[in-house]
Amino acid sequence: MASDPYSARCAAALEGALAAVPFYRGWRALDPGPDRPAAERMAALPVLSRADLRAHVPDGFVRSGFSARDGFAAGEIEIVTTSGTTADRASVVWHQPWWDRSLREAARVHPALEAVYRGPHREAVLTSPMCTGNLCHVGELPVAERTLGNLLFLNQELDPARWDAASVRRMADELNGFQPDVIEADPAYLAVLARACIRSDTPLHQPACISLTYEFPSHLHLREIRRAFPGVPVVSSYGSTETGYVFTECEAGLLHQNTATCHVDIQPVRDSRSRGRLGRILVTTLGNPWFELLRFDVGDLARLHGGAPCRCGRTDGLTVEAIEGRARDLTFDTRGMAVTVRQLDDAIAAADGLLAYRIEQSGPRRYAVRYVAEDGAEEALAAALPPLVRDLYGPDAEVTARREPTLAPEQSGKFRLALTTFEWNVEELFA
Ligand SMILES: [Zn+2]
């Protein structure tokens, strides 16, 4: 099954998990066997869900010979539970050395990130306070209590719309004092800070690079971030608490898989429901005996890169053109074809004066766009948005537009750009 070292590691992960990890006992009979190609063996297996993790962490995913109880006692592992709706919530066996390795290996894809993570560095983190692993807190904490070694956690509010001038000043002062080499940020949060600093003429420390993660980076976010950090490389980094770092954007703008700590299958969306190499991201972890995942459905979609290899020259693992957003944030055009968050963002985020938006689809042809406008742009956006939405979803789309003072994040701290108010079954999209 395995000719090169990467394929050999994938085969070993598959065979090791089926043989020695309790949860996969029931999957063994589905494996077509070691004489079949790795891809065929993987594709024959089911998809692992967050519900499976919630029901079987920790012991279900720890390799036999390792004891979760001993691991906790020795401080090797801990349980991390992420926040959000029930469907989003995850329980993860956290093994810090593996996580650190995943971060370092993924950083090698982009020269600016690699230069930072190769050696000692300072890192500032700006996300929802619910998104930063064990540091879940909301409310005022002195800077010393938000500093963990080389890490500074900047934010204390669930909704960045609640940052007042003093909060913005505090974060800018802390960045300027801490002088991080890298800012790891949720793009929606960093965009709000960037905009506030530009408007108030507040100087901001310029790091060696910015890594965007946690949620989909809208063109709206990138526009503000690039204005506040001109010339600083802004790199998209994709991963999850369960899987570590999975894809990193290279200097040529495509995303490459981290083959050191994961294998990825992209399970295609049926041709009848979408066009062009779109699929969901299924991750198999490599080299972490404390938490062995096979074909874990992160809940996000990616579009595979087709045609010639990337200009950067990397050919290891998968190359994706883009992360397309969450599967449950898909909407549908009037003919029933799936529209991803990225397709939506490409279509409407360039509208002049648009600060934030969300599409809500309530029927096969009914769409409401809620939006936040810059001062003075309200009228122009009210006229411009409906035609942009119809161009994307179909000329027979019924579109309403409503201006909002702000749009709040979800309970998880993530901002949702698209949703449907009717029930549909995500599993039906996949071949
Ligand atoms: Zn590349």
Boltz pocket constraint, residues with backbone or C-beta under 6 A from the ligand:
constraints:
  - pocket:
      binder: B
      contacts: [[A, 250], [A, 251], [A, 252], [A, 253], [A, 254], [A, 255], [A, 256], [A, 310], [A, 311], [A, 312], [A, 313], [A, 314]]
      max_distance: 6.0
